[in-house]
Amino acid sequence: MEYVALVDVYDQLAATDSNNEKRDILADLFADAGELLPRLVTLVRGRLWPAYDRAELGVSSSLTLEAILRATGAVESDVRDRWKETGDLGDAAAWAVDNGGQQTLFSQTLTVERVHDELRGLASYRGTGSQDRKIDTLAGLIADANSSEARYVVRTALGHMRVGIGEGTIRDAIANAFLDGSDEAIDTVERAFQVTTDFQTVAETARDGGSSGLNSLDVRTFRPVQVMLAEKAESLEEGIADAASDNRVLCEYKYDGFRIQIHVDGDEIRLFTRRLEEVTEQFPDVVQAVREGVSADRVVLDGELVGYSPESIATADRTPVVFQRLSRRIKRESDIEALAREIPVVVHLFDCLAIGELLLEAPASERLERLNETFETVQPSPDSLRAGLEQARSRWVTTNDLDPAESLYRDALDAGHEGLMLKNPNADYQPGRRVGRLLKLKPTMEPLDLVVSRAKYSEGRRSEWLGRLYLACYDPEADAFHEVGRLSTGYTDEELQKLTDRLEPLVRTREGRAVDLEHEVVLEIEYEEIQESSEYGSGFALRFPRFLGVREDLDPVDADTIDRVESLYDSQ
């Protein structure tokens, strides 16, 4: 398949705001894809791997700019001006192809296979000279591209496609291309993706095996599952009433850390975050604890990884560290063992998703029993580079006696954690969904996780940094983001510079000192109250928002929702 044909699809997708039209365009593409189907279902979002595989190309904007200049012969200042004007290096590449003046005598027609495979190959370049090899590979693709092809080669390399395709559109397109497109078909495709996190497998299975094939897909070790999410309980009484079954509910600490999924298969152990990002190398202490404590030969476990102060880690009254400090370990690539000793952790396990057999459809009480069979408690020992491993603190409560739940809630808050999880004992595990049978109880004015939607450069001493950030909540019904306020306080100069470095590659358009951004970075925000406001699209505004940190463990669609903001407003 010539790449220009896929570029035409990209242009069609970008030209419409209708989700139904986007779905139909993709359904037609998938239906006729043949052996290219696995490549196309990821390429339409500018991805080169399944969601659970977080391999990185290691391609920066500056490296890509060098490839554009090398391929086209364009003047750097002209390309930079175009880039600044549009906020899109892909558009700048298209301009450079048409205006650079360098002609390629013996160009080859670009194919989908070549673009996909050569870009994927960038991730394998290592060592001395690897950057030059990456530039040469990108320059080779751009040199053989027309202007439209160059635009999308660059966008794919940088991971910013700008065609408005989300997971829901891919899901619906697969259901329409290979099933009957009904709500039942969409649910079948969604369930298959939730347990595989791999649209390549889902699409091929839907094509070759239909609904029955999709229903046969299940959890595999080292292919992380989308985690089950909780809805907010407005009060302890209401939460227990909503979550209870047979007059009882499991109350469990809601720890202040990040979600960790542990996969064990024989001697191999791998760790994944809620974003499906593998962090095995970053947490050798957790691997050691799992190796010592987990007895099952093949198992998938769910839990919360919490950092504690070194001086308290061996005591009964551990002091949790703030998430922003713990998150340093998620991205760490050097001095990993030293940081593991500086920020020791404990994994608090609370669910078992598979142990020899799939347990997603088993009731929570049975999964808890199976969890208890899989491991023994491991005490943390930072000096030995070993994390702690233990079951999440919990208590069974009946609906006619809430005193034990209230006591556990107070204990959790006093210990520095977030509150309680309230679990229905008969509930199955529903990956990727917020369900009323799993509730979280936290203090009312809890921080919000919000997406940076646009920004302005500061004035005065901070004039080179994006210090005025507009914040947005997520609307899952419309797959859109609605602003709830503007942030300008709470960060140090170092934090602000890091935020600017992270946000500038996400610029879509510029107007003076204001920029519109790709919705990618999630921040944790505290505030005094929520007010009604006609200034922002959500209808609400945060009063005195303050930066707490970057949520490295969250994708944009994991941000707090418009319904959550409205609920907090009503509860004030």
C-alpha positions, 0 to 999 in steps of 0.5 A: 500500500502506498503511503500516499493512500494512508495520507489521504485517510489522515487528511479526511480524518482531519477535515471532519469533526464528526466522530461517526464520519471518522469511524466510517472512514476508519472502518472502510480502511480496516475492512480493506487492509488485508495483511496491513491491518495490524500496522494500520490500526496503530498508525492511524493514531501515530502509534507504532506499538500496542498500548501496553508497549511503551517503546520510545523512538528517542526522536526529539524535535531538534533531531527531527528538525535536523533531518528535515534540513538534511533532506530538503536543503531548506534554510533553518531560520525559514523552517523555524519561522514556519514551525513557530507560526503553525506550532507544528513541525509536520507543517514545517516539514511539508513547507520545506519539501516544497520550498527547500530547493533540494531535489532528489534524483532517485527517490523511491515511492513511500509505502506504509510498510516502509514508513512503519518499519523504518520508524519502529527501527529507530527505537533499536538504535543505540550507542555511538552514532545512533543519533546520526543514524536516526537523523539519516533514517528520518531524512531518507523518508522525508527526501522520498516524500511529497509535502503531505507525506512528509507532514505525517512522517514527522508527526508520526515520528513525534507522536502528534498526529492532529487528526482527532482519533481516540481509542473509542473511535478505533473500537467503533471502527473495528466493530463496524468493519468486522462485526455488525456495529451494534452496541453489543458488538462495540462492547465485545470489542471494548472488552477484548481491548481491555484484557489485551490492550492491543488493537492489533490483536483485537482487529485481527481477531475480529476479522478472523474469528468474529465475536466468538474469537474476541470473547475468547481473548483473555489476560496473558502474562506480560500483556498488562490489563487496563485497571478497574477504576472506582467511582466517588462515594459522597459519604461513608454511609452512602458508599457502603450502602451502594457497594454492599452485597449480602449486607456486607462490604470490604473496606480497604485503605486507599493508599497514596501511591500509584497503581502497580500490576505485577506479572509473574511467569516462572522466573520472569517478573515484570511490573506495569503502571496504570498507564501500562508502562513497564517499570521493571528496571526502575524498581529492582527492589520490588522485583526482589520482594516479589521473587521472595514472597510470591509462590505462584508460578504464573500470576497477575496481581494488582496493588498500590506501590507506596513510597515511605520515608527511609527512617520510618520504613521499618516501623509500624507507623510508616510515613508516606512520601508525597506522590511527586517525590515517589514519581521520581522513581518512575522515570529514573534511568540512572542511579536506580539503586541509590534512589531505591534506598532514598525512597523505599517502597512497599507494594500493598496488594489487593487483587488477583487477576489471574493465577493459572486461570483467568479470574476477571469474572470471579467475585471479588471475595474469591479473588481476595482468597486466591490473592492470599494463596499466592504470596507471603508478606515480605518486610522492606529492607532498603539496605538489601535493596528489597521492597515490602510486599503485603496485603492492603489493610482492610476490614469486612463491614456490615451495613448495620454497623459502620463503626469499624468502617469509620475507625478504618477511615480515620486510621487511613487518613491519620497514617497519611493516606487518601481514604478508603476503597469500598468493594462489593464482595460479589463484583467481577473485575471490569478492566478500564471501567469506573463501576459503582461496585467499586467506590473510593471515599476521600475528603471532599476538597481533594485535589483534582487531576487536570489536563493542560489545554493551553498556556501563556508565557509569563512576564518579567523574570519568568518571561521565557517560561510557560507559567500561565497554564489553562486546566481542563477536565475530561468529558468521556461522553464527548471525548473532549476537554473543558477548561476549569481555570488557569494556574499560575502559582505553586511551582518553583523556577526549576519545576516551571522550567521542566514544565515548559520543556515538556509542554513546548513540543506539544504546541499546536498553534501560537498567537503572540505569547499564547499557545494551544497545546496537545492534551497530554500533560496531567497535573495534580491541582489543589484549590480553595473552592469551585465556583460557577463561571461562564468564562470556561467551557465547563461552567465552573472555575477553580478558586486559587488553584495551586500546582502540586505536581505532574501525574506521571501515572495518568493518561489525559483520559484518566483526568478528573471528569466534568461530572466529578467537578460538578459533584465536588461543586455540589458538595461544598 
